[in-house]
Amino acid sequence: MSLISIELTLLAAAVLLLASILASKVSDRLGIPSLLIFLGIGMLAGSDGIGGIHFDDPSLAQALGIVALSYILFAGGLSTDWASVRPVLAQGGLLATLGVFITAALAGGFATFVGGFTPLEGLLLGSIISSTDAAAVFSVLRSRNVSLRGGLKPLLELESGSNDPMAVLLTLACISLLQHPGETVGGLVPMMLVQLVLGAGLGYLLGRGMILLINHIRLEYEGLYPVLSLAMVLLIYGLSTIVQANGFLAVYVAGIVMGNHSFIHKRSLIRFHDGLAWLMQISMFLVLGLLVYPSKIAGVAGTGLLVTAFLMLAARPAAVFLTLIGSGMPHRERLMVAWVGLRGAVPIILATFPLLAGIAQAEMMFDIVFFVVLASALLQGTSIPQVARWLGVDAPMARVPVYPIECEPGGRVPCDLVDVEIRPDSAAAGKQLVELGLPEGALVVLINRGEEFIIPTGGTILNPGDRLLFLAAAAQLAQARAIIEAPQE
C-alpha cells in the first residue's frame, strides 16, 4: 500500500512539474508572470480543483519554502553583477530596508482600517506583503523583448534580492509582539539590526570560504562540485540562523561574493543553481497552490482588492518616493520602480508563519495575502511593458549570443572568454583583424555576426555589430577592449 502511495505521489509530482514547464511557454506568449501559471496549476490540482489532491500542512509548506528561498536567493546572488549594482547600492539598500518598513507601515495601517484587524495584526499583514519579486517583472519583460534603461534593472534586481530578509524580520517581530505583549518595539530594533549586519558579514566571509574550498579541494569527480555547493548553501543558512543572524541575507551575500570572483567550474555551477532555482520556484508555487482553498479566497476578495489597490497606488509609490529623496533619480524612473513592486511567493510563505504561531485571524491573513499576490501579478504584471513605454524608460532587449565553446576560469586557468562588440563608430569597424594591433595574449577565437559564427583569420574584416570572443587574462583584455572601443578619428 505504501509503495503504491509513493509511486502515485511521484507520478503526480512529475505530471505537475511537466505541466508547469509546458505552461510557462503559454505564460511567455501571453506576457503574464509565470508564477500565476504555477499557482494556478497548484490550485487546480488541490482539494477545490479538478485534481482533488488534499494538502493541508502549513508546516511542511513553510519548511519547503525556507529551503527553496535559500537556493533562489543564492542563485540570484550568483547572477548579480557587482559592477552594475555598485552605483545603485545605496538606493537599493534603502529600498530594501527603509522602503520595506514604510510599505509595511502604510499597508498595515490601511489593512487595520478595512479588514477589522488590530493595529499590530494589521502591521503583521503589511509586513508579510512588503517584499517584492523582480523575477516576475523581468520574465514579463523578456517575453516582450523589452528591457529597462540605465540603472533601473540593477536597482530592481538588488532591491528584490535583498528586501526579503527585512520582510522576514518585520514579520517575526510582529508575531513576537503578538505572542508576548510585554515586549517593546525598542527592544526588538537592536536585535533586527544585529541580525542584518551579522547576516551580511557572515555571508561575505562564508562566500569567500566557499571560493577557497572549491578551488583547493580538488575533487576527483566533477559531479561532486554541485553537491558541494548544495551543502554549503544549507550550511550558510543554518549556521547563520543558529547564531541569530539573518540566514536569507547571508546566502544572498554569499552568492554575490561567489558570482563576482573566479573559481573552478564557475559557469557549470551557475547553470546548475539557475536550474535548481527554477525547480525550487515551481515546487514552491505548486505546494502553495495546493495549500490554498480557492473557495475561501472568494470570501476575502473585497478586502483583498482594496489592500491590493492601496499597495499598488499608495503604499509602494510613497515608499519609493520617500526613500529616494535626494537620489537624483528622474521622476519617470521612480514611477517605474513604484509600479513594478510585484509580490511573489515570499509573502505566501511568510503568511504560513502566523498560521503555525497560532495568531488570531491567521487564516484570514493567509487568504488575503494569497489574493494580493494573485491580483498584483495579474494587474501589474501584464501592464509592465506598456507602462515602461509610456514612461519612456524601455529599451530593446540586448541579444546575448550563445557561443559553441566555453572556458572555465579559476585557479588553474588565469584567463576567461569575454565578448566585445564592434560599435558603428568604432575605429576597428572595416579593418582587418591583423591591423588592430591587439596585445599578445589576447586571442580572438570566434566572431559572432548575426546568426553565424566565424572562425577568424588575420585577414578577417570586422563589421559594425560583430561580437569578438576573446580568450585573455584581465590585463590583456582591458588593452584589447580599449582598442576595439576606441572611436573613429
C-alpha positions, 0 to 999 in steps of 0.5 A, spaced: 500 500 500 505 504 501 509 503 495 503 504 491 502 511 495 509 513 493 509 511 486 502 515 485 505 521 489 511 521 484 507 520 478 503 526 480 509 530 482 512 529 475 505 530 471 505 537 475 512 539 474 511 537 466 505 541 466 508 547 469 514 547 464 509 546 458 505 552 461 510 557 462 511 557 454 503 559 454 505 564 460 511 567 455 506 568 449 501 571 453 506 576 457 503 574 464 508 572 470 509 565 470 508 564 477 500 565 476 501 559 471 504 555 477 499 557 482 494 556 478 496 549 476 497 548 484 490 550 485 487 546 480 490 540 482 488 541 490 482 539 494 477 545 490 480 543 483 479 538 478 485 534 481 482 533 488 489 532 491 488 534 499 494 538 502 493 541 508 500 542 512 502 549 513 508 546 516 511 542 511 509 548 506 513 553 510 519 548 511 519 547 503 519 554 502 525 556 507 529 551 503 527 553 496 528 561 498 535 559 500 537 556 493 533 562 489 536 567 493 543 564 492 542 563 485 540 570 484 546 572 488 550 568 483 547 572 477 548 579 480 553 583 477 557 587 482 559 592 477 552 594 475 549 594 482 555 598 485 552 605 483 545 603 485 547 600 492 545 605 496 538 606 493 537 599 493 539 598 500 534 603 502 529 600 498 530 594 501 530 596 508 527 603 509 522 602 503 520 595 506 518 598 513 514 604 510 510 599 505 509 595 511 507 601 515 502 604 510 499 597 508 498 595 515 495 601 517 490 601 511 489 593 512 487 595 520 482 600 517 478 595 512 479 588 514 477 589 522 484 587 524 488 590 530 493 595 529 499 590 530 495 584 526 494 589 521 502 591 521 503 583 521 499 583 514 503 589 511 509 586 513 508 579 510 506 583 503 512 588 503 517 584 499 517 584 492 519 579 486 523 582 480 523 575 477 516 576 475 517 583 472 523 581 468 520 574 465 514 579 463 519 583 460 523 578 456 517 575 453 516 582 450 523 583 448 523 589 452 528 591 457 529 597 462 534 603 461 540 605 465 540 603 472 533 601 473 534 593 472 540 593 477 536 597 482 530 592 481 534 586 481 538 588 488 532 591 491 528 584 490 534 580 492 535 583 498 528 586 501 526 579 503 530 578 509 527 585 512 520 582 510 522 576 514 524 580 520 518 585 520 514 579 520 517 575 526 517 581 530 510 582 529 508 575 531 513 576 537 509 582 539 503 578 538 505 572 542 508 576 548 505 583 549 510 585 554 515 586 549 517 593 546 518 595 539 525 598 542 527 592 544 526 588 538 530 594 533 537 592 536 536 585 535 533 586 527 539 590 526 544 585 529 541 580 525 542 584 518 549 586 519 551 579 522 547 576 516 551 580 511 558 579 514 557 572 515 555 571 508 561 575 505 566 571 509 562 564 508 562 566 500 569 567 500 570 560 504 566 557 499 571 560 493 577 557 497 574 550 498 572 549 491 578 551 488 583 547 493 579 541 494 580 538 488 575 533 487 576 527 483 569 527 480 566 533 477 559 531 479 561 532 486 562 540 485 554 541 485 553 537 491 558 541 494 555 547 493 548 544 495 551 543 502 554 549 503 548 553 501 544 549 507 550 550 511 550 558 510 543 558 512 543 554 518 549 556 521 547 563 520 540 562 523 543 558 529 547 564 531 541 569 530 543 572 524 539 573 518 540 566 514 536 569 507 541 575 507 547 571 508 546 566 502 544 572 498 551 575 500 554 569 499 552 568 492 554 575 490 561 574 493 561 567 489 558 570 482 563 576 482 570 572 483 573 566 479 573 559 481 573 552 478 567 550 474 564 557 475 559 557 469 557 549 470 555 551 477 551 557 475 547 553 470 546 548 475 543 553 481 539 557 475 536 550 474 535 548 481 532 555 482 527 554 477 525 547 480 525 550 487 520 556 484 515 551 481 515 546 487 514 552 491 508 555 487 505 548 486 505 546 494 502 553 495 497 552 490 495 546 493 495 549 500 490 554 498 482 553 498 480 557 492 473 557 495 475 561 501 479 566 497 472 568 494 470 570 501 476 575 502 476 578 495 473 585 497 478 586 502 483 583 498 482 588 492 482 594 496 489 592 500 491 590 493 489 597 490 492 601 496 499 597 495 499 598 488 497 606 488 499 608 495 503 604 499 509 602 494 509 609 490 510 613 497 515 608 499 519 609 493 518 616 493 520 617 500 526 613 500 529 616 494 529 623 496 535 626 494 537 620 489 537 624 483 533 619 480 528 622 474 521 622 476 519 617 470 524 612 473 521 612 480 514 611 477 517 605 474 520 602 480 513 604 484 509 600 479 513 594 478 513 592 486 510 585 484 509 580 490 511 573 489 511 567 493 515 570 499 509 573 502 505 566 501 510 563 505 511 568 510 503 568 511 504 560 513 508 563 519 502 566 523 498 560 521 503 555 525 504 561 531 497 560 532 495 568 531 488 570 531 485 571 524 491 567 521 487 564 516 484 570 514 491 573 513 493 567 509 487 568 504 488 575 503 495 575 502 494 569 497 489 574 493 494 580 493 499 576 490 494 573 485 491 580 483 498 584 483 501 579 478 495 579 474 494 587 474 501 589 474 504 584 471 501 584 464 501 592 464 509 592 465 511 593 458 506 598 456 507 602 462 515 602 461 513 605 454 509 610 456 514 612 461 519 612 456 524 608 460 524 601 455 529 599 451 530 593 446 532 587 449 540 586 448 541 579 444 546 575 448 549 570 443 550 563 445 557 561 443 559 553 441 565 553 446 566 555 453 572 556 458 572 555 465 576 560 469 579 559 476 585 557 479 588 553 474 586 557 468 588 565 469 584 567 463 576 567 461 572 568 454 569 575 454 565 578 448 566 585 445 562 588 440 564 592 434 560 599 435 558 603 428 563 608 430 568 604 432 575 605 429 576 597 428 569 597 424 572 595 416 579 593 418 582 587 418 583 583 424 591 583 423 591 591 423 588 592 430 594 591 433 591 587 439 596 585 445 599 578 445 595 574 449 589 576 447 586 571 442 580 572 438 577 565 437 570 566 434 566 572 431 559 572 432 555 576 426 548 575 426 546 568 426 553 565 424 559 564 427 566 565 424 572 562 425 577 568 424 583 569 420 588 575 420 585 577 414 578 577 417 574 584 416 570 586 422 563 589 421 559 594 425 555 589 430 560 583 430 561 580 437 569 578 438 570 572 443 576 573 446 580 568 450 585 573 455 587 574 462 584 581 465 590 585 463 590 583 456 583 584 455 582 591 458 588 593 452 584 589 447 577 592 449 580 599 449 582 598 442 576 595 439 572 601 443 576 606 441 572 611 436 573 613 429 578 619 428 
